[in-house]
Amino acid sequence: MSAHIKHAISCLPHTLAAIAPWFGAYQPYTLLDASVGHLIDWYNVQFYSQGTAYTTCSTLIEKSGGDFPGTAVMEIISEAGAGVPAHKVVLGKPGKAANGGLPDSNGGAGWTQEADGNGGAQRRGAPNPHANGFLETGTLARCVADAKAKGWNGGVMVWEVGPSTCGVRVLSVTSVVP
């Protein structure tokens, strides 16, 4: 590799994307940050598709609890938690209710799926838009303001998966990093 290309690569930001539970005690990104975090510019931490975790400002910002303790924003940046510098935690959320992740075995977005008797499955019930971590824009803005007031100074990232075009789904990511 030429010296010019090596220099160009060294000037690019070094980022990683992880789901929030990976920042819990003894989880991969907590250990990674402890050993090489000085080489990473920021983490796009994705707070979604974890059931009802991260669906209120309290569980997203202050204390996650439940199955993923220690993984709310303020817990990730606290010295008692992962200890990641506040400016390196970019809070990631789905941009619309349907985009908490690609369709999963439960049909995505909180649908239940039942056998239809013919070897197939049908969706039942109504979707729960919060089961995938989606927050209404106003709620997310209040959560971000709350985190900023508590000392977090990272960015925000949202994503949307668009309609299929020729069999290819389109992913759009928007980040605001200070």
C-alpha positions as CSV (number, residue, x, y, z in Angstrom):
1,M,0.0,0.0,0.0
2,S,1.4,3.4,-1.0
3,A,2.3,6.0,1.6
4,H,-0.3,8.3,0.1
5,I,-3.1,5.8,0.6
6,K,-1.9,5.0,4.2
7,H,-1.9,8.7,5.0
8,A,-5.4,9.1,3.6
9,I,-6.7,6.2,5.6
10,S,-5.1,7.5,8.8
11,C,-7.1,10.8,8.3
12,L,-10.5,9.0,8.1
13,P,-12.6,8.7,11.3
14,H,-12.6,5.3,12.9
15,T,-16.1,4.3,14.0
16,L,-17.9,1.1,15.0
17,A,-21.6,0.2,15.1
18,A,-22.9,-2.0,17.9
19,I,-26.1,-2.7,19.6
20,A,-26.4,-1.2,23.1
21,P,-26.3,-4.6,25.0
22,W,-22.8,-5.1,23.8
23,F,-21.7,-2.3,26.2
24,G,-22.9,-4.1,29.3
25,A,-20.4,-5.5,31.9
26,Y,-17.9,-7.8,30.4
27,Q,-19.5,-7.5,26.9
28,P,-17.4,-7.2,23.7
29,Y,-17.5,-3.5,23.2
30,T,-16.8,-2.6,26.8
31,L,-13.7,-4.8,26.6
32,L,-12.8,-3.4,23.2
33,D,-13.1,0.2,24.4
34,A,-10.9,-0.6,27.4
35,S,-8.1,-1.9,25.3
36,V,-8.2,0.1,22.0
37,G,-10.8,2.8,22.6
38,H,-8.2,5.5,22.1
39,L,-8.1,4.5,18.4
40,I,-11.9,4.8,17.9
41,D,-13.4,8.2,17.2
42,W,-17.0,7.2,18.0
43,Y,-19.5,4.4,18.4
44,N,-22.8,4.3,16.6
45,V,-24.7,2.7,19.4
46,Q,-28.0,1.2,18.2
47,F,-30.7,1.2,20.8
48,Y,-33.4,-1.0,19.1
49,S,-34.9,-4.4,18.7
50,Q,-34.5,-5.4,22.3
51,G,-38.1,-5.8,23.2
52,T,-39.2,-3.0,25.5
53,A,-35.7,-1.9,26.5
54,Y,-34.8,1.6,25.4
55,T,-38.4,2.6,24.7
56,T,-38.6,5.4,27.3
57,C,-36.3,8.3,28.1
58,S,-35.6,6.6,31.5
59,T,-34.5,3.3,30.1
60,L,-32.7,4.9,27.1
61,I,-30.8,7.6,28.9
62,E,-30.6,6.8,32.7
63,K,-31.0,3.2,33.6
64,S,-31.7,0.3,31.2
65,G,-32.4,-2.4,33.7
66,G,-34.2,-5.6,32.6
67,D,-32.3,-8.0,30.4
68,F,-29.6,-5.4,29.5
69,P,-28.4,-3.7,32.7
70,G,-25.8,-1.0,32.5
71,T,-26.5,-0.1,28.9
72,A,-28.4,3.1,28.9
73,V,-26.5,6.1,27.5
74,M,-25.5,7.5,30.9
75,E,-24.5,4.0,32.1
76,I,-22.3,3.5,29.1
77,I,-20.4,6.7,29.7
78,S,-20.2,6.4,33.6
79,E,-17.0,5.3,35.1
80,A,-18.9,2.6,37.0
81,G,-20.2,1.3,33.7
82,A,-18.3,0.9,30.4
83,G,-16.6,4.3,30.9
84,V,-16.8,5.3,27.3
85,P,-16.2,9.1,26.8
86,A,-19.5,10.9,26.4
87,H,-18.6,12.4,23.1
88,K,-18.0,9.0,21.6
89,V,-21.5,7.6,22.1
90,V,-23.7,8.3,19.1
91,L,-27.3,7.4,20.0
92,G,-28.9,5.4,17.2
93,K,-32.6,4.8,16.7
94,P,-34.9,3.6,13.9
95,G,-36.2,6.6,11.8
96,K,-39.6,5.1,11.5
97,A,-41.6,2.4,13.3
98,A,-41.2,-0.1,10.6
99,N,-37.4,0.1,10.6
100,G,-36.4,-1.4,14.0
101,G,-34.7,-4.0,11.9
102,L,-35.2,-6.1,8.9
103,P,-38.2,-8.5,9.2
104,D,-37.5,-11.2,11.8
105,S,-39.2,-14.5,12.7
106,N,-41.9,-12.5,14.5
107,G,-42.7,-10.4,11.4
108,G,-40.9,-7.4,12.7
109,A,-42.4,-4.4,14.5
110,G,-44.0,-6.4,17.2
111,W,-46.4,-8.6,15.1
112,T,-47.0,-12.1,16.4
113,Q,-46.8,-14.9,13.9
114,E,-48.9,-18.1,14.0
115,A,-49.0,-21.3,11.9
116,D,-51.8,-21.1,9.3
117,G,-52.4,-24.8,9.1
118,N,-51.0,-25.1,5.6
119,G,-47.3,-25.2,6.5
120,G,-47.1,-21.4,6.4
121,A,-47.6,-18.5,8.8
122,Q,-49.8,-15.5,9.2
123,R,-49.4,-12.3,11.2
124,R,-51.8,-11.9,14.0
125,G,-52.7,-9.0,16.2
126,A,-51.6,-5.4,15.8
127,P,-48.0,-4.2,15.4
128,N,-46.4,-2.6,18.5
129,P,-44.4,0.3,17.0
130,H,-42.3,0.5,20.2
131,A,-41.3,-3.2,20.3
132,N,-38.4,-2.4,18.0
133,G,-37.1,0.7,19.9
134,F,-38.7,3.4,17.7
135,L,-39.5,6.6,19.5
136,E,-41.7,9.4,18.2
137,T,-39.6,12.4,17.1
138,G,-40.7,14.6,20.0
139,T,-40.0,11.9,22.5
140,L,-36.6,11.3,21.1
141,A,-35.8,15.0,21.2
142,R,-36.8,15.1,24.9
143,C,-34.6,12.1,25.6
144,V,-31.6,13.7,23.8
145,A,-32.2,17.0,25.7
146,D,-32.3,15.1,29.0
147,A,-29.0,13.3,28.2
148,K,-27.3,16.6,27.1
149,A,-28.4,18.1,30.5
150,K,-26.8,15.2,32.2
151,G,-23.4,15.7,30.5
152,W,-23.6,13.5,27.4
153,N,-22.3,15.3,24.3
154,G,-22.4,12.7,21.6
155,G,-24.4,12.6,18.4
156,V,-27.6,11.1,17.1
157,M,-28.1,8.7,14.3
158,V,-31.3,7.5,12.7
159,W,-31.9,5.0,9.9
160,E,-34.6,3.9,7.5
161,V,-34.9,0.9,5.3
162,G,-36.7,1.9,2.1
163,P,-38.9,-0.1,-0.2
164,S,-37.4,-2.8,-2.3
165,T,-36.1,-1.7,-5.6
166,C,-35.4,-4.6,-8.0
167,G,-35.2,-6.9,-5.0
168,V,-32.7,-4.6,-3.2
169,R,-33.7,-2.9,0.0
170,V,-32.4,0.6,0.4
171,L,-30.8,1.7,3.7
172,S,-30.5,5.4,4.5
173,V,-28.5,6.5,7.6
174,T,-28.4,10.1,8.9
175,S,-25.9,11.0,11.6
176,V,-25.4,14.2,13.5
177,V,-22.0,14.0,15.3
178,P,-20.6,17.1,17.0
